Amino acid sequence: MTPAVSSALLDELTPGRRVFVPGATGEPLALRGLLAADPGRAAGVEFIGCLLPGMNDFDYAGLHPDARLTTFLFPPAFRASFEAGRVRVLPLAYSQTADYLADAAPIDTAFLQVAPPDAEGLCSLGVCADFPPLVWRRAGRRIGLINPDLPQPARAARIPFSALDLAVELAAPVIEAADAPIAAEVAAIATRVAALVPDGAAIQTGIGGAPAAIYAQLTGHRDITIRSGMVTPGFRALAESGALAGGGHITGVALGTAGFYRFLAENDVITFADARTTHGPASLATIERFVSVNSALEIDLFGQVNLEWRGDRMVSGVGGAPDFIRAASRSPGGRSIIALPASAGGGRISRIVPRLTSPTASISRNDIDTVVTEFGAASLRHLSLDERAQALIAIADPRHQASLDEAWTGLRTQI
C-alpha cells in the first residue's frame, strides 16, 4: 500500500469521530499495524467495538492519551487504559450489544474487513458476521478494508461494494487459534455433557476448553444442529463424522486454523449471521431440544455463576451466555449447561465455592439449570436451596467436599 493510500485511510480518523472497529476474527490486523505505526492519528477518536479477551488484545485507547474506547467485554490488555479512564465497558449480553450497535450507538465511521467484490458486486465478511452487518447500515461513512486473503465461506454475510464510501486493499492474515489440547478432566466433563445431549438437538457451545472438547464427544450422535455464536475446529469433526443434520447450521464467528478456514470456504456447511440472529433469546427458545453449553470461572452453592472475575479483577464479560442460557431453559426439551473443572491450581482451589466473592454475579441463581464437572452432573432447576447445595457439593472435587458441606451448614443459619 502506498503512503498516499495509507494517509487517505487514516485521514478518516479525526478528533471527535466515533469509529467502529470489528472484533473477534473480523478485526483488521492491517489497520492495527497502521495505527501502531502512526498512533497520533487516534488523538480525539472514540473507537467502538466488541473486542474479545484472548483474541483481540490491541488497545486502541492506548494509542494516544486523547483516544477513547467503548467496548462490551474486558480483555486484560486494556487494564492500563481503563484505569486511566480511557475505556468505557458496557456490561451487556451479546443480544443487548447487538441492539445497542444496531439502534443506539453513535457511529460516524465503520471500518469493515471484507473480501474483494464478487460477480454480483457483493463483498464477503468472511468468518465474522456478529456485528458488522448491523453497523454498516447506519454508519455515517463505511470504509471497506479489502483483504484478498479473507476466507470466504459459501454462506458468509455480504454487503454491497457500492455501499462503501471508501475501499482500500489491505492484505493481511486473519486471526487464528488452534483448539487447546484436551486435559483429562476436560475430556471427562465433555463425556458427561455429551450424554445429556439427545440426537436431534440444536447445540450451542461457548468459549473455553470444556465446551470446545464437546465436539469430539458428539461424533457418534446424529441430526445435531449447530446454533452457536462461534464455531471452532471441532465443528469439522462433527461434519465429517455424519453427526450433523442436513442443514440449518448458524453461527456468527469462526475461530480456528488456516486449515479450518479452508474447510469452511470449500464446504457449504454453515450460515454466518449477525448477533441478533445467533443470540436472539426469543427465537432461540422456540427451537426444540436447544442445548447450551458454557464455561464459568466459579459457581457458588446458591447456583450463582461468575463468568467475569478472577478475585477482584474483571477479566472478561458475560458475552452471550445469558442469552443462550435463558433460551435453552425455555426451549421445549432444552437444557442449559454450565461445564467447568471442579478445581484449579492443581486441586488446591475449588471452583465450586460457598458464596461468590466476585463483585457481581454473571448468571443469577434463577437462571441456573445443569452444572457439570468431571465428578458428575447436577440438575438444579427444580431443587430447593438445600437440595441444590448438596447436589453441587456432590460434584465438587472430593478434596473440598467436606469444607463445602461445613460452609453450607454455616450459611444456612444466615438465611
Protein Blocks (a to p, Z undefined) as FASTA:
>chain_A
ZZklmmmmmmmpcghiacdddehjlbcfklmmmmmmmmmlmgopacdddddehklmcdfk
lmpmkbccddfbdcfklmmmmmnopaccddddfklmmmmmmmmpccfbdcdddddddfko
pacehjafklmmmmmmmgmbdcddddfkbccdfkbccddfklpmbdcddddddddddddd
ddfklmmmmmmmmmmpcghiacdddedjklmmmmmmmmmpghiacddfbdcfklmmmmmn
opacfehiacfbdcddfklmmmmmmpcfbccddfklmmmmklmmmpghiacddddfbdcf
kopacfkbghjacfbdekjmlmmmmmmmmpghiacdddddfbeehhmaccbdfbdcbfbd
fbdfklpcbdcdfkbccdfklgcfklmmmmmmmmmcfklmmmmmmmmmmmmmmZZ
